[in-house]
Amino acid sequence: DDEAVADGADAALFERAVQLQAKGKYRSARRVFWKLIDEHPDSPLVEEAEDRSSPNAFLGFTLMHEPRPSERRIDVALMGDGYTLDRQHRFNKDAVGHLKVFLGEPVYDAYEPYFNFWRFNLASKETGVDEVERVPLDEEEAERQARRKKRPVREFSTALDCKAAGPQGQVMANPRRVWHYLSYLDVNDALAIVFAKKGTLGMGGMGIATTGPKGVVVHEFGHAFGGLLDEYANNAGEPAGVVEAANATTNRQSPPWRHFLDAKVPGVGVYEGGATFKQGVWRPAPSCAMNTGGSRYCPVCCEATILAIYTYVSPIDVVRPEPGEVVLTD
């Protein structure tokens, strides 16, 4: 084995397998990775070879547009959960579809050059979203659960370990799994859009926007990237504490979007209901992607998103001539 490592046989096998993955020949690549693992068990490449050839496997990433310098861009990974090895072509199409919906929001379309979008191909052993025991929202829901015949909670083996974690079965990816695969991208901003093949609705946070249907990708990225809160209201009563975000507040008299009100921006006001609560919280607009789950933000959420973009990327990409000594001549 030492001799094989010394003459680069393990590296040659690894490179060959990676090239096969890049061509979409995933089963052939898996066999080459297995050969490396069997013949060179002490190779430092074994750990990654196992990660690329296991039932839940990393198959590589692809930039979805012309190259842009990652050091001066916002890098976002598009990942799929529940796509088996033989369904990667379906994932590739879905990635294009989700990105199209995402760029349907005018802010993201206008600032598209500020982003890099990477398609991460991940193979899942199974297709499905883990079920979880639901905590009843009220006594009525608890009684309904008690009357229903209990069945075993189903779990699936998938690359991103997506679970129906929300009160309405909203799907959420396991952050540790997302960050693990993101680590393959040397320069990244810990941002990902995950779409679960069998997911319902979605959830967003910690830089990860998980979606089921395509229509909620803008909403969930608003949570994950812009720090925006929900603008819908389905919980009776008021929040127990203070709510303060760019698009939701318990301070009706002086909301964070006061400058919009002073400027009399059309469509912006103070509407009761937000951050999921029907009372005691106010939002800036009657409709918004953070309310209905559609593809367009209200003016307040547009501003918050643009400000978030500028925390990552300077609007000045290149300065010419480059800074240097200035010499004055006659």
N, C-alpha and C positions, 0 to 999 in steps of 0.2 A: 504493500500500500504506500509506503514511504517513497518508493521508487516511482510509483504512478503519479503521486502528487508532485514530485520533483520534476518530472518531465512534462507536466501540464496536462496529463490525460484527463483529470477531473475537470479542469477548466475548459478543455476542448468539448467535453460532453455537455457541460453546463451552457456554454455559448451556443452549441448546436440546438439544444432544447429551447433556449430563449428565442432563437431565430425562428424555430418552428412555431412557437406561440405567436410571434409577431405576424406570421403568415396565416394564423387562424387554424393551424394543424394541431389542435390541442391534444388529441389522443396520441398522436405520434410523439409530441413533446413529452407527455406524461411517461411514456415508455422509456425515453432517453433519461429523464430525471431518475426513474427507478433504477436504471442501469448504473447511473452514477452512485446512487445510494448503496446499491449492492456491492459494487466493485471498489468503492472508495469510502468506506464508512467513517474514516478519520478526517476526511476532507473538510475544510472550513466552509465549503459550499453546500454541505449536506442539509443544514438547517433551512436555507432558502429553497433548496431543491424539494424538500418535504413540503414547504409552504406552497410551492407551485404545483405540486402533484397530488396533494391530499384530496379527499372527497369534497372538502370546502377549500377551494384553491384560488390563489392569485394568478391570473393569466397574463398580466401586463397592462400597461396603460398607453393611451394614444391621445395626442393633442388634436382637438377637433377643428382646428383652423390653422392659419399661417402662424409661424413662430413669433412669439413676443417675449421679451426678457422678463423672466419670472421675478427678478429682483425689483422690477418696477411695475408689477401687475398684481392683481388679486387672483390667486390660483384657486379654482373651485373644481373639486372632483365630482364626477357623476358616477354613482355606483348603483348596482342592482342587487337585490336579494331575492333568492328563490329561482334564479335562472340556472338550470343545470348545464352541464358541459355541452350538451347537444343543442341548447337553446340560446347560445350566445348571439346568433344572428338576430334573434328576436330582441335581445337586450340592445344590440347596436341600433336597431330601428327605434326602440323606445327611448333611447338616450337622445336621439335627434328630435323626437317628438316632444320630450320634456323640455329640451333646450329651446325649442320653437315657442312653447307656451311661456317659458320664463322670459324670453326676449319680447314677448307680446306686451309686457309692461313697458310703457314708454321710457321710464327712467333707465331700466336695464338695457333697452335698445339703444338709447342715446349714449350710454357709457359702456357699451359693449367692448370698445377697444381697450378699456381699462382692465379687462378680465382675461384670464386664460381658463379655458374649459377643457378638462382632461376626462376622457372616458376610461374608467377602470373596469376591465373585464374580470369578473369574479364568478367562479363556478360554485354552485350550491349542490349539496348532495340531494336535497329534497326541495320541493316547492310548497311553501306554506308559511303562515305566521303563527308563532306560539300564542296560545290562549293563556290568560292569567285569571286568577280568582278576582272577581270584581267586588270592590267595597261598595255597598249600597249607599246611594246618595241621601235617602230618607227612609222613614219607617215603611212607607208604602212599597218602595222598591225592595226593602228587606223582606216583606211579606211575600211579594211575588217570587223572589228567589227561593224562599222556603217552600213554596207550593210546587215549584218546578222540580221535575225529576233530575237529580244530579247525574251527570255523566263525566267520565274521566277528562281531565284537562289535556288537550292535545298539544304536543310539542313537535317541532321539526328541526332537522339538522340543516342549517343554512349558513352561508358565509358571514352574514352580518347579524345573525341571531335576532331578527326582528320580532317584536312582541306587540300584541294588541293591548297596549299599556294604558290608554286613556279611558275615561269613563264611558265614552261612546264607542269603544273599540278602536280608537285612533292608534295607528301603527307607529312604533318608534324603534330605530336601530340601536344596537348596543354600541355606545360610544367607543369602548375599548377596541372593538373589532374594526370600527371605522378608522380610528387613529392608527391601528396596526398596519392596515393597508396603505394609509396615507404616508406612512414612513418610507415607503418605496420611492416617493417623489422627494428628491433632495431638497428642493425649495418649495415649501407649501405654506399656506396660511391657515391650516387646520379647518378648512371649510369644505363641506360636502353636501351634495344633494343625493339622497338615497331614495330609490323607488322600489317598494316591495311589490313583487309580482301579484301577490294575493292580499295586499293591504287595503285597509279602509281608511278614508280621510287621511290625517297625518298629524305630526307633532314636530316642533322645532325648538332647538336650544343647543347651547354649547358648540355653536358653529355647524350643527348638523340639521338639515331640513329633510325630514323623512316624509314621503308621500305615498299614497296608494294611487288614486286617480291623478291624471295630469293636471286637472284644474286647480289643485291647491298648492302647486309648487311655489307660486309667488307669495302666497300667504305664509307658508311655512318658512321660506327664506327670509321673510320679514322678521320673524321671530329669531331665527338663527344668526342672521347677519346684522340687521338694523336695530335689534333690541326692541322691536315693536310689540305691543300687547294686542290681544284680541279686542275687537270692537263690537263683537256680538254680545248678547246678554241672555243667558239661559238659566242662571242661578237666581232664585228669588232672594230678596233681602239685600243687605249691604255688606261690603267687605269688613273684616274685623279690624284692619289697620289702614295705613295710608297707602294709596296707589299713586305713583308718579312716574310717568313715562312720556315720551314725545307725543303719544297719541291717546293717552288715557290718564285721568287724574281724579282725585277726590276733592281737589281745590277748585270749586266751580268759579269763584270770583277772579282767580288769577291763574288760568290754565297755561301750560307751557307754550301753547300756540297763540298767546295774547297778541303777538306782533301781526299775526294773520288777521285777527279781529280788528286791530287798529287800522290796518291797511284796507279793511273791508274786502278781503279776497272772496270772490264768489264761491259759494258752496261750502264755506267754512263757518262753523258756529259752535255752539255748546249744546250737545245733545245728551240727555240722560241715558245711561246704559252703556257699559263697556267693561273690559277686563273680565268678561263673562257675567257680571253682576247687573241686575235690572235696576237697582237703585243705588244712589250714593256715589256713582262713578260716572264721569262725563267723557264723551268722545268728541272729535272735531267735525265729523261729517256724517250725513245720513247713510252714505254707502261708500264702501272702500273694500279693497281686497282683504284687508284685515277684519272685515265684518262679514261679507258675503262669501269670501273665499274665491272671488273672481280674479281677474288678471290685471286689475288697475288699482293703484293706490290713490288715496285722496291727496290734496295738496300738502297736507301736514306730513303724511307718511313719505311723500316724494322728497320733501326737504330732508327728513331724517335719514333717508336712504342715501341721498347725495352726500350729506355730511359724513356718514359712515364710510362711503367710498373714499373721501378725501383723507380719512385717517389712515388709509392703506397706501394711497397713490397720490403723488403730487401731480397737479395738472400740467406742470412743466416736465416734459420727458427729456428733451435735449436742449442744450444751450450752445449756440454757435455765434461767433467763434468761442472756443473754450476759454474759460477764465485764465488770465496770465498777466504778465507784466506788460504795461502799456508804455511805449517809447514814443515821445513826441519829437518830431523832426521839423525843420524849417519848411 
